[in-house]
Amino acid sequence: MSTALSEAETTSARGRAEVERWVERIAALTRPDRVEWVTGAPEQRRAITELAVASGALIPLDSERRPDSYLARSSPDDVARVESRTFICSEEESDAGPSNNWRDPATMRRQLGGLFDGSMRGRTLYVVPYTMGVPGGELSRVGVQLTDSPYAVLSMGIMTRTGSSALERIDAGEPWVPAVHSVGAPLAEGEQDTPWPCNEEKYIVHFPETREIFSFGSGYGGNALLAKKCFALRIASSIGRDEGWLAEHMLLIRLISPEGKRFHVAAAFPSACGKTNLAMLQPTLPGWRVETLGDDIAWLKPGADGRLWAINPEAGFFGVAPGTGPDTNPAAVEMLWGNTIFTNVALTADGDVWWEGLSDEPPSALTDWTGQPWSRDSGWPAAHPNSRFTVAAAQCPSVADEVVSGAAVPLDAILFGGRRADTVPLVTEARSWAHGVFMGATMSSQRTAAAEGTVGELRRDPFAMLPFCGYNMADHWGHWLSVGERLGDGAPRIFQVNWFRRGEDGGFLWPGFGENSRVLEWIAGRVEGTAAAQDSPIGRVPDGDALRLDGLGLDERTVAELLRVDRGDWLVEAERTEEFFEGFDGRVPRVLVDELDSLRERLRHR
């Protein structure tokens, strides 16, 4: 048998028969003991859950404290996305660009064929059909994931609309995105399985032209839940480029004023930079409310009315646990009452879960995320810094109706942000769409535990899409510019925010969390034309008393520092931006080069 993986035929309307032929071909290569089609039926989910419990992959939590909830503990070498092993296999290397790892497609197919050969022996191959967005929605898409991981099956059942309805869309002629996932740990006859099987060798591979995904060796997060970063961002961004829409790493909220005025806001932050906290914000300003539309991914499409419309294609939240607590995100804590899969958090003696930030003091005795006894004197975190919860969006107390109905909302504002201890003010408004794209293209943020690398290290993360754009990042910026040209005056306003600026003592200058509603109020005022702003070399910042700061106890010096634009720091930032742009071999749109030149001119002469 040849071990080269051939392309899946997904573009013609051949219905589920074509899916069945593809499943047979992958099963012949991976050689599982059995094949099971996931229908979405509750009794099937219960049966798979029981198997996962019996194998030790899931630990049941106390049924009164967390009904129908479970804890999973991953292998210590399988705890986050592996960007170094993530590949974009476009036909031309230049189409992947310098921010992606590229491999020749034919070479990669041969390599994957060898890896997947017999990789599911001793296991069940699950066929997971699903939709991103509601079945039949205008922006919705269909995918089918093959996996030998019950954890992935159960998590996909929370994060997507899984089951037979997806196959019905395929039968109706909709194209579908094929994805194959294996933990890469075949079992010999009679061999005892481990609670978290995985392989030291890992590959997360995308073929953008043929819309295919292959993942080998990891059972964790975006490496295994292939509807998430792999489909909803890397493959969908390529589809969106070709079809004239955008797939973005953005939360989505509805901000409602005391007068009932509704503003829809999308925000791009790198992973573990407060996306979930903002998505479920509980404003401290009287009368203001936030409804949650999505916490991680948004698909944006220009409408016939000249506005940019958005949906959250996911059905659940895969949120970072540490730092999530009653003070920082009470809505998230409330929604985790049950029906939740926790991964790599600590276990209490009475069958509940705990992580740093859930309470000021830990319980007296815990079992840490590796299964070892833990106490407050242990000297290491009880929960992994990238530990997670997976829960249906419908359980969020602030969830908007559109999350269930799938209806799109028109965007009024787009925010770009990240962790910056210095340089970047609390909030800045772009002068134009092109200037806003420049803001997004030049974003940088301190690295978090959600990805490989040194935590705290500053790196460029344009549009918070550095690990997720399925094609050349410079072309992504050009696509944003072209979308803006189509929108014209109907385009959303663009802002940059930074909740994480620090003072001389190293402490945060801004209280954050619910107080971020004060910044959102100013942004809403700018959309309405009622909030005052003043020009700075980098954009418009709040003027005078435009930000409501009563009750925060911030002195004038702190407020000035929060909004300060240091010309020297920004000239250094401009030099770094030029170096960053040079890495794209002349593909950076001329408009953005002009924006950089204009920034330097303003910094030097104003």
N, C-alpha and C positions, 0 to 999 in steps of 0.2 A: 504493500500500500504506500502511495506517495504521502509524505507528511507535509507537503506544501498546502497551505490553506488557500482555497480558491475564493473568489469573490461571491458574496451572497447576491442573489437576484431579487431585488426589493422594489424596483421602480415600476414594474408592470403590474397591472391589476389582476393578479393570478389568485388572490385570496389565500385562505389558510392552507390550501394544498401546497403552495410554494413554501409556506412556513414549515409544514410537515416534512417536505423533502429536505429542507435545510437542517431541521432537527435530526433527521435520520443520518445525514452526512456527518454532523458534528458528533452524534452518538457513536457512529462507526469509528471515528477517530479517537474519541476520549474513552470509550468502552466502559460506561457505567454499568452497574448491576441492573438498574431499572431506570425508566423514564416516567416522570409524573408531570402532567399538565396542571398548572395552577389555575383554578376556576374562580377564585375569590370567595368560595363558599365558607361560612364560619366553621363548619365541621371539619373541613380540610385544614384550615388554619390551626384549629385545636390539635389535630393529629400531628401536624408538623411540629407544633410547640412541644407536645409530649415527647416526641422523638429527640428534640433538642435538649429537653430536661434530662431525659434518660441518658444521653451521651455526656452530660456535664457541660454542654455549651451554654445552657441557660440555668441560672439558679433562681428558683421561685422566691419572691419576696412575701412578706407577711400579707395574707389575703385581706386583712382588715385595714392595715395601714396603706397598702398599695395593691388593690385588687387587680388581678390579671397583669401583674408587672414582674419583670425579670431582670436579673443582673448577668451580664456577660463580661468575662475577663479575657482580654486578648493576650496573645504572646507578646512579651516585652519588646520584640523587634518588629511588631506590627501594630503601631499605635497612631499612625498619621498618614496623610498623603505622602507618596514618595515621588516628588517632582523629578528627581534625578533619574527615575525609571519610567517616566511618562513620555510618550513619543507621539509626534504628529508625522505620519507617513504620507505626506503629499507627494504627488508625482514629481514636482520640482522642489528642491531644497529651499530655494528662495521664497517659495510660498509659505513655508513654515516660519521662516524668519529667525532672527538671532535669539529671541526669547523662548523658543521651543527647542526640544531635542528632536532631531530629524533622523530618520533611517529610510533607506531606499525601500519602497513598498514590496517589491518582489523578494528582496533579501529578508525583510522582516516576516513575510508570509512563510518562507521556508523555515525560519528560526522558530516562529510560533507553532508551526506544524509539528516540529520535533518536541517542543515543550508540552503541547496538548496531547500528544500521542500517548494514550493510556492514562491520562492524568486523573480521570474520574473512576478508575477501577476500584471496586469495592464500595462505591457511593451511589447515590441517586442523582440523576440529572433532572433538575426541575426546569420546566418551561414556564417562564413568567411573562405573559403578555400584559401590557400596561399602556395607559395613556398619560401623557403630560398635558395638564389641562383637562377639562371635562370632555368625555367622549362626544365627538361631533362639533366641538367648539371651533370658532373661526381660526384661532391661533393654536389649537390643540394638535398634538402629534402622537404617533403610535410607535411603540418599541416592543421588542421581545428580547428578554434576557434569559440565557441558559446559564445555570449555576449549579454547583454541587454543594452549596452552603445553605443549610436551613436558616442560619442567622440572616443571610442576605435575602432569602425569600420572605421571611417575616418582616424584615425592615422595609423591603420594597412594598409590602402590603400596606404599610403605614405611609410611606413617602409618595406613593403613586396611586392612581386608580387601576388596580390590578384585577385581571380576570377576563372572563369571557366577553365582556363588552368591547375589549380591545380587539379581539379576534373578529367581532362583528364589524368593526370599522375597517379592518383589513379586507374582509369579504366584500365590503362596500367599495373597495378600490383604493383606499388610502395607502400611500407608501409607508413603510415601516423601517425602523432602524434596528438592525440585528446586533446583539451583544453577547459575547461568550465569556463566562467567568469561571475560573477554577482556582481553588485554593492550592492546587499543585501538590497534593499529598495523597497519592493513591494508596489503597490498603491491600496488602496481600491477604489471601484467605486465612481467616482466623486471627489476623493482626488486630490489636487493641487500638482504638482511635484515641486521639487526644481531645481535650475540650475545645481547643482552638487550633485546628490544623492550618498550617500555612507552609510556605517554602521560602528559604533564604533568598532565592532568585525571584525577582519580581519584575513584571512588565505590565504597564497600562498603555495600550496602543490604540491609536485612532487613525482610520483611513478616511480623510475628509471627503474625497471625491466620491467614494462608494458608500459613505455614511455607515461605516462599520466600526465596532469597538471590540477589543479583546483585552482581557485582564487575567493575569496569571500570578499566583503566589501569595496574594494578600487577601485577607478576609475583612479588612477594616474600611469603614466609611466610604469616601469617594473612590477608593480603589476597588470596592466590591459592589456598591450600590450604583450600578452603571447608568441609571437614569439621571443621576444627580449631576456631578461636575462633568462626567464624560459625555452624556447625551445633551443635557439641558444647557450646557455652556460650550464645550469644545466642538461637538458636532453641530449643535443648533446655531452657534455663531457662524459656522460656515454656510449652513442652510440660509440663515438670515441675510448674510452678505449677498448670496445669489438671488434671493427673492425680495430684498429691499426692506428687511426689518432687522431688529437687534435682539440678541440673547445676551443678557448682562448679569453680572454678579451683584445684584441689587436687592435690598429690602424694598418693601412697598407698603405705604401707610395712607390712611385717610385722616387728615387733621381737621377737626371741627371746632369752629370758633364759638364763643358764647352766644352769638347771634344766629348760629346754625349754618354759617357759611362753610362749605366743604372745599378742602384743598387736598389734592392727591400728590404725594411726594415719593419719588424713588431715590434711593441712596446707595452709593457704592462704597463699601468699606472692605478692607481685607478681612479674611477669616479671623475670628476671635478679637475683633476690634470694636465690639459693642453693637453689632447689627441686631441681635435678638433683643437687647435692651431697648434700642430705639424702636424696633418693630412693635414692641409691646409697651411703649411708653405710657406711663400714667402721669399726665402733666400736673405740675404743682400750681400753675396759674389757674385761678378760679374760673370755672365755666368752660375751659378748653378740654377737649377729649381727643383721643386717638383710637382709631379702629385698625386692627391688624389685617393686612392683605397678604403679606409674605415677609419672610425673614432672611432670604438668601438669594433668590433668583427671580428675575423679571424678564419677560419677553415683551418687547416694545414694537409697535407697528403704527406707521402713519395712517391716519384715517382719512376718509373722504372729506371730512370737515376741516382738514388742515391741522388737526391736533395729533399729538402722540399718545396712543392708547396702550395700556399695559395690563398684563395678567401675571399672576404667580402660577407657574405651571405645576407646582408641587402640591401634594395633599397633606404633607406633614412637616414637622420641624426636626432637624438633626442638629440640636443645639449644644454648645459648649457648656458643661456643667459648672466648673469652677468659676466663682464670681457671681453666679446666679443665686440670689437670695431674696428674702422678704424686703430688704431695703433697696436693692438694686433693680430687681425685676419681679415684683409680687405677682404679676399676671402669669409669668412662667412657672413660678412655684405652685400657684394654684392649679394650673393645667396638668401638673404631673401627679395628680391624685391617684391615677391608675392607668391601665392600658398602655404602659410605657416600657420600653426596653432601655435600660441603663447600661452603659459600657464603660468599664474601667473606673468606676467610682468605688467608694469604700462601703462596706457592709456593717451595719450595726448588730449588736448582740441579739436584738429583738426582731431581726428580719427586715429592717428598713435600710435606706441608703443615706449616705452623707458625702459631702465634698466641701472643700475649702470655700467659704463664703456662704454656705447654706445657713450657718449660725455663727455667732461670735466665738463660741467655745465648742469644740468637738465633744461628742459623747465620751464617756469615761473609757470605753473599750471598743475598739474597731478592728475589723479585718481590712487591710489595705487592698488596693486594686490588684496586687499580685497574689493575694491570698495569704499574706503574712500578718501576724498580730501587729497591731499598731496602737500607740498611745501618743499623747501630745508631746512626749519627750523623745519620740523616735528620731526626729531630726530630718525627716523627709516627708513629702506630701502624702496624705492618705489616698487621695484620688490623683490619677494622672492629670497633668495640666491640660491635656487635650481630651479628657473624658467627656462622654456625650450622653444625651438623652434623645430618644426617638419616640415621637408622640404625634398623634393626629392633630392637624391644625384646628379641627372642629372643636377640640377641647379647650382652646384658648378662650378665656373669658372676654377678651377684647376683639374676637374674630369678626371680620366684616362678612356680610351675606355673600359677597362676590366670591369668597373662597370656596363656598359650596356650589353656587350657581355657575361659576366660571366666567361671569360677565367681565368685560374689560372696563377700565376706568381711564379718564383723560388726565394726563399729567400736567400739573401746574409748575412743579419745580423738581430739579435733579440736584442731589448733593454728592460731592466727592469728599472723602475724608480718610483719615488714618491716624496712626499713633505718631505724633511728632512732639517731642519734648521742647522744641524751640522753633523759631523762624515763622511758622505758619500761624496766623491769627485765629481767633475763635471762630469768626465767620467772615467770608468775603464773597461778594457777588461779582460774577463775570460781567464784562461790558457787553458781550455779544455771544452768540452761539459759538463762533469760531474761537473766541477767547475762552469760553467754557470748555471746549474740546481740548484746548491747550492746557487748561487746568487739569483735566482728567488724564491727559497724556503724560503729564509731568508729576503725577502723584508719587509720593514716597512715604514709606511707613516703616516703623520698627517691626521686625519679624516677631511673630508669635509662635506658640507651641503647635499650631495647627499644621505646620509644614516643617520639613527638614531645615536644618541650619541653626545658627546661633541666635537664641532668643534675645531680642533687643537690638540686633543689628539693623541698621537702616538700609533699605533697599528700594529701588524704583519698583512701583507696582501700578502701572498705568491702568486707570479705570477699575482698579482692584481685580484686573483680569490677567495679570502676569502668568499665573499657572493655568489659566482656563481658556485663553483665546485659541481657537482651532486653526488660525492662519496667521500670516505675518501681521504683527502688531501695528506696524506703520500703516498697512492697508486697512486695519480696523479703524484707525483714526480717520483715514480718508473716507471710510464708509459712514462714520458719524457725521462728517462734514457734508456728505451728500444727502443724508437724511435731513440735516438742518436746512439745506437748500430747498428740499421738497416742502418742509413745514413752513418756512418763511416766518411771518409774524405770529403764527400759531404755536411756535416752538416753546417748550417750557423754559423758564429761567433757570440758570445754572449757578450753583454756589459751592464754595469749598468751606468745610468746617473742620475744627480741630478741638476736641474735648480734652486733649491730653497734654497741653502745654504746662510746663513746670517752672517754678520760681527758683530763686537762688538757693533755697533750702532743700530743693529736690522734690517738694510737694506739688501736687496738682493745684493750679491756679483757679480752675473752674470746678464747681461741685459736681457737675454732670448729672447723669440719670434723669430723674423727673424734672430737674431744673433746665434740661436741654429744651424744654417747651418754651422757654424765654427766647431762645434763638429761633425756634420754629415760628413763634409769633412775629418776630421781625421779618422772617422770610415771607410769611403770609402777607405781611404789610407791604413788602416790596412787590409781591405779585399784584396786590390791589392798588398799588401806587400811593399808599398812605404812610409808609414808614420812611423816615429820613435816613439819608446815607451821604457819606462824603467820599470823594475820590482819593485813592492812594495809588502808588505806582503799580500795585498788583491787582487792583480792582476796587470795588466800592465796599466800604466797611460802615458799620452803624455810626450815626452822627449823634453827638451829644447824649441826650437822654433817650435815644431811640430804643435801647434795650431796657426792659424793665428789670431792675436789679434790687428792688426793695426787699428787705428781709434776708438777703444773702450775707450781709456783713462784709462785703468786699470794699476795701478802701480805694481811693482814687488811683493810687500807684498800681495796685493789682489790676484794676480795670484797664488802665493805660497799657500795662504789659500784655494783657490778654489780646489787645487790638493793635499792638505795636507792629509796625513794618520797618525793620532795620535794613537800610539800604545796603550796608556792607554784607550782611547775611544773604540778602537776595541776589546780590551780584555774584557771590560764590555759588548760590543755587543756580543762577543762569549759566555759569561756567560748567557746572555738573550736567545741566540739561543739554548743553551743546555737545558734551562728550557722549551723553546717552544717545542723542539723535544720530551722532556719527556712526554708531554701531549698526544702523539700519541701511547702510550702503546706498544712500541717496533716495530711499523710498519714502522718507518723511514728507508729507504734503507741504508744498511751498507755503501755504497759508500758515502753518504752524511755525515754520522757520521765520516768517515775517512777524508772528506774534512774539517770538523770542527776541528778535531785533527791537521790536517796539518796547518790550519790557526793559531791556537794557537802556534804551534811550530815556525812558521815564525815570529809571533809577538814577541815571547820571545827571539829569538836567532839571529835575523838578524839586 
